[in-house]
Amino acid sequence: MEETLYSIEIRKEKDVYIGRIYSDVDGVKEFRNPKIEGLLREIAFDIQLALDAFSARSADFSDEEQIEEF
């Protein structure tokens, strides 16, 4: 099964790159940076933080299920 986690839109207005990430969990977030490398770093960092938080919540949920089984 395939599922889209994020959609990313990047554009340039004058001297600033604007990036938007769309997700069902976090909604829409916008980032601005004068350098494309900086913008991509910010977007990747934000997505990584969100995925790490999701993984931690999933692990907590799994631990609770195991406790209830005993």
Secondary structure as GFF3:
##gff-version 3
##sequence-region A 1 70
A	DSSP	beta_strand	7	13	.	.	.	ID=ss1
A	DSSP	beta_strand	16	23	.	.	.	ID=ss2
A	DSSP	beta_strand	27	33	.	.	.	ID=ss3
A	DSSP	alpha_helix	36	69	.	.	.	ID=ss4
###
